[in-house]
Amino acid sequence: MKSAVLWCAAVVLVAASPGPVRAQTPAAQPPTLEAAQRLFYNARYADAAAMALEVRTSQPGELAAYELRTSALHFQIKRAIGDPADKGKALAACAICADVMAAFADETAKGLAIARARLAADPKDQDAMFFVGKLDLNHLWLHLGTLGKKTGWDQYWEARKYLDEVLEANPNHLRARVARAWMDYIVGTKVPWGTRWVLGGGNKKKGLAIVAEVAAIDAADFFVLAEARFGLWEMQVREKRVKEALAAARELHEQFPDNPEITRFIEQNK
């Protein structure tokens, strides 16, 4: 009888004892624009595009997420096709490009629709003006710059109009300065002289100088500065200014050590 009582007591104690302590899995952090930007500048373009999509799905009015996603989609295509002599053939042979191009067009259209609706409500909305210009520039950069297509003139004129208006109202809008400088650079390097004249000119030296000036402003926002410094590095690479590009790459590597493109460039040009 005594042993039976002891056995029952043991059962009660076991039943009442807490289970083994288990480490709790930390809750997944919600996607943020900053995290998506960091993925982008570490050259994780597909991941950056996916996170930017999550951000703008949860925040439908966040124009920066639309713009970032179009940039990430563009760079996926740019990486996939490289810089071949026959860009059309490379694009046709690219396994992912048709879907990414479709996503780029859809994202651009949605972002522009939101920005233009904001401008219809407030024609002086500088953020909306900037993002119309930047989304148009991304279209121009993809089609004229990366794919070598002589198209995008409507986007060129609209981007130029709005970026110039932003800079007239706020000459220190750094992202607008960099975007406008890229327009000068792309037109100055990708458009034949006669067409360039019709477009009001294009000046790659001016574009490069402005981006270099913004890249030297240490007090700028971290990702605004990253955009300018990556832009400067890319222009220097295009211009075969290897010594300067290497110095720029080493600075970028300190902030974005996981970027394989920067690491590879440094290794190849030691």
C-alpha positions as CSV (number, residue, x, y, z in Angstrom):
1,M,0.0,0.0,0.0
2,K,2.8,2.4,0.9
3,S,4.6,1.7,-2.3
4,A,1.4,2.3,-4.3
5,V,1.0,5.7,-2.6
6,L,4.6,6.6,-3.4
7,W,4.1,5.6,-7.0
8,C,1.0,7.8,-7.4
9,A,2.8,10.7,-5.8
10,A,5.7,10.3,-8.3
11,V,3.2,10.3,-11.2
12,V,1.6,13.5,-9.9
13,L,5.0,15.1,-9.5
14,V,6.1,14.2,-13.0
15,A,2.8,15.4,-14.5
16,A,3.1,18.7,-12.6
17,S,6.8,19.2,-13.6
18,P,7.5,21.8,-16.3
19,G,8.7,20.3,-19.6
20,P,12.2,20.8,-20.8
21,V,13.2,24.5,-21.4
22,R,13.4,25.2,-25.1
23,A,15.0,28.2,-26.7
24,Q,12.4,30.4,-28.3
25,T,12.9,31.1,-31.9
26,P,13.1,34.9,-32.3
27,A,10.2,36.3,-34.3
28,A,11.1,37.1,-37.9
29,Q,11.8,40.8,-38.4
30,P,9.3,42.5,-40.7
31,P,10.7,43.5,-44.1
32,T,11.9,47.1,-44.2
33,L,13.1,49.5,-46.9
34,E,16.4,49.8,-45.2
35,A,17.0,46.0,-45.2
36,A,16.0,45.9,-48.8
37,Q,18.5,48.7,-49.6
38,R,21.2,46.8,-47.8
39,L,20.5,43.7,-49.8
40,F,20.6,45.7,-53.0
41,Y,24.0,47.3,-52.3
42,N,25.4,43.9,-51.4
43,A,24.4,42.8,-54.9
44,R,21.7,40.5,-53.7
45,Y,19.4,41.8,-56.4
46,A,16.7,39.0,-56.4
47,D,16.5,39.2,-52.6
48,A,16.3,43.0,-52.7
49,A,13.5,42.8,-55.3
50,A,11.6,40.3,-53.2
51,M,11.8,42.3,-50.0
52,A,11.0,45.6,-51.7
53,L,7.9,43.9,-53.0
54,E,6.9,42.9,-49.5
55,V,7.5,46.5,-48.3
56,R,5.3,48.1,-51.0
57,T,2.6,45.4,-50.5
58,S,2.4,46.3,-46.8
59,Q,2.8,50.0,-47.6
60,P,1.2,50.6,-51.0
61,G,2.1,54.3,-51.0
62,E,5.8,53.8,-50.4
63,L,7.3,55.1,-53.7
64,A,10.8,54.4,-52.6
65,A,10.0,50.7,-52.5
66,Y,8.7,50.7,-56.1
67,E,11.8,52.5,-57.3
68,L,14.2,50.2,-55.4
69,R,12.5,47.1,-56.8
70,T,12.8,48.4,-60.4
71,S,16.5,49.0,-59.8
72,A,17.0,45.5,-58.3
73,L,15.1,44.0,-61.3
74,H,17.2,46.0,-63.7
75,F,20.4,44.8,-62.1
76,Q,19.2,41.2,-62.2
77,I,18.9,41.6,-66.0
78,K,22.2,43.4,-66.2
79,R,24.0,40.7,-64.4
80,A,22.3,37.9,-66.4
81,I,23.2,39.2,-69.8
82,G,26.6,40.8,-69.0
83,D,28.0,43.2,-71.6
84,P,27.9,41.3,-74.9
85,A,28.3,42.7,-78.4
86,D,24.9,41.4,-79.4
87,K,22.6,42.4,-76.5
88,G,19.4,41.3,-78.3
89,K,20.8,37.8,-78.7
90,A,22.0,37.7,-75.1
91,L,18.5,38.8,-73.9
92,A,16.8,36.2,-76.0
93,A,19.0,33.5,-74.6
94,C,18.6,34.6,-71.0
95,A,16.4,32.2,-69.0
96,I,15.1,34.6,-66.4
97,C,14.9,37.8,-68.4
98,A,11.4,37.6,-69.8
99,D,9.8,37.2,-66.4
100,V,12.1,39.9,-64.9
101,M,11.4,42.3,-67.7
102,A,7.6,41.8,-67.2
103,A,8.0,42.4,-63.5
104,F,10.0,45.5,-64.2
105,A,7.4,46.9,-66.6
106,D,4.6,46.1,-64.1
107,E,6.4,47.7,-61.1
108,T,7.3,50.8,-63.1
109,A,3.7,51.3,-64.2
110,K,2.4,50.9,-60.7
111,G,4.9,53.2,-59.2
112,L,4.3,55.9,-61.8
113,A,0.5,55.6,-61.4
114,I,0.9,56.4,-57.6
115,A,3.4,59.2,-58.2
116,R,1.3,60.8,-60.9
117,A,-1.9,60.6,-58.8
118,R,0.0,62.4,-56.0
119,L,1.1,65.1,-58.5
120,A,-2.5,65.5,-59.7
121,A,-3.5,66.2,-56.1
122,D,-0.5,68.4,-55.4
123,P,1.6,69.6,-58.4
124,K,4.4,70.8,-56.1
125,D,4.9,67.4,-54.4
126,Q,8.7,67.2,-54.7
127,D,8.9,63.5,-53.7
128,A,6.3,62.5,-56.3
129,M,8.2,64.6,-58.9
130,F,11.5,62.9,-58.0
131,F,10.0,59.4,-58.2
132,V,8.4,60.0,-61.5
133,G,11.8,61.1,-62.8
134,K,13.7,58.3,-61.1
135,L,11.3,55.6,-62.3
136,D,11.5,57.0,-65.9
137,L,15.3,57.1,-65.6
138,N,15.3,53.4,-64.5
139,H,13.3,52.6,-67.7
140,L,15.7,54.6,-69.8
141,W,18.8,53.1,-68.1
142,L,17.5,49.5,-68.7
143,H,16.4,49.9,-72.3
144,L,19.0,52.4,-73.6
145,G,21.9,51.7,-71.3
146,T,21.8,48.0,-70.5
147,L,19.9,46.7,-73.6
148,G,21.2,49.2,-76.1
149,K,17.7,50.0,-77.5
150,K,17.2,53.4,-79.0
151,T,14.0,54.0,-77.2
152,G,12.6,55.6,-74.1
153,W,12.4,59.2,-75.3
154,D,9.0,59.9,-73.7
155,Q,10.5,58.7,-70.4
156,Y,13.6,60.9,-71.0
157,W,11.6,64.1,-71.5
158,E,9.3,63.4,-68.5
159,A,12.3,62.5,-66.2
160,R,14.2,65.6,-67.3
161,K,11.2,67.8,-66.7
162,Y,10.5,66.6,-63.2
163,L,14.1,66.3,-62.0
164,D,14.9,69.8,-63.3
165,E,11.8,71.1,-61.4
166,V,12.9,69.3,-58.2
167,L,16.4,70.8,-58.5
168,E,15.1,74.3,-59.3
169,A,13.1,74.2,-56.1
170,N,15.8,72.4,-54.1
171,P,19.3,72.5,-55.5
172,N,20.5,70.3,-52.6
173,H,18.2,67.3,-53.4
174,L,21.1,64.9,-53.7
175,R,19.3,61.9,-55.2
176,A,17.8,64.2,-57.9
177,R,21.3,65.6,-58.6
178,V,22.7,62.0,-59.0
179,A,19.7,61.0,-61.2
180,R,20.0,64.0,-63.4
181,A,23.7,63.4,-63.7
182,W,23.1,59.8,-64.8
183,M,20.8,61.2,-67.6
184,D,23.6,63.4,-68.8
185,Y,26.0,60.5,-68.7
186,I,23.7,57.9,-70.4
187,V,22.8,60.3,-73.2
188,G,26.4,61.4,-73.5
189,T,27.7,57.8,-74.0
190,K,24.8,55.9,-75.5
191,V,23.1,58.3,-77.9
192,P,24.5,59.3,-81.3
193,W,25.6,62.9,-81.6
194,G,22.7,64.0,-83.8
195,T,20.0,62.5,-81.5
196,R,21.9,63.8,-78.5
197,W,21.6,67.3,-79.9
198,V,17.8,66.9,-80.3
199,L,17.6,65.7,-76.7
200,G,19.2,68.9,-75.5
201,G,22.7,67.4,-75.2
202,G,24.3,65.0,-72.9
203,N,27.6,65.5,-71.1
204,K,29.3,62.5,-69.6
205,K,32.1,64.6,-68.0
206,K,29.5,66.8,-66.3
207,G,27.5,63.8,-65.2
208,L,30.6,62.2,-63.7
209,A,31.7,65.4,-62.0
210,I,28.3,65.9,-60.3
211,V,28.2,62.3,-59.0
212,A,31.7,62.6,-57.7
213,E,30.8,65.8,-55.9
214,V,27.7,64.2,-54.2
215,A,29.8,61.1,-53.4
216,A,32.2,63.3,-51.4
217,I,29.5,64.7,-49.1
218,D,30.1,62.6,-46.0
219,A,27.2,64.2,-44.1
220,A,24.7,62.7,-46.6
221,D,22.2,60.0,-45.7
222,F,23.9,56.6,-45.7
223,F,22.0,55.1,-48.6
224,V,22.0,58.4,-50.5
225,L,25.7,58.4,-50.2
226,A,25.9,54.7,-51.2
227,E,23.9,55.4,-54.4
228,A,26.2,58.2,-55.3
229,R,29.4,56.2,-54.6
230,F,28.3,53.1,-56.4
231,G,27.3,55.4,-59.3
232,L,30.7,57.0,-59.3
233,W,32.5,53.6,-59.2
234,E,30.4,52.4,-62.2
235,M,31.1,55.5,-64.2
236,Q,34.9,55.2,-63.5
237,V,34.8,51.5,-64.5
238,R,33.1,52.5,-67.8
239,E,35.6,55.2,-68.4
240,K,38.5,52.8,-67.7
241,R,39.8,55.0,-64.9
242,V,41.0,51.9,-63.1
243,K,43.1,53.6,-60.4
244,E,40.2,55.8,-59.3
245,A,37.7,53.0,-59.6
246,L,39.9,50.8,-57.4
247,A,40.1,53.4,-54.7
248,A,36.3,53.8,-54.9
249,A,35.8,50.1,-54.7
250,R,37.9,49.8,-51.6
251,E,35.9,52.4,-49.8
252,L,32.6,50.6,-50.8
253,H,34.0,47.3,-49.7
254,E,34.4,48.7,-46.2
255,Q,30.7,49.4,-46.0
256,F,29.4,46.5,-48.1
257,P,32.0,43.7,-47.6
258,D,29.5,41.0,-48.8
259,N,29.2,42.5,-52.3
260,P,30.8,40.0,-54.6
261,E,31.1,42.4,-57.5
262,I,33.1,44.8,-55.5
263,T,35.3,42.1,-54.1
264,R,35.9,40.6,-57.6
265,F,36.8,44.0,-59.0
266,I,39.4,44.6,-56.3
267,E,40.9,41.1,-56.7
268,Q,41.2,41.6,-60.5
269,N,42.8,45.0,-60.2
270,K,45.3,44.7,-57.3
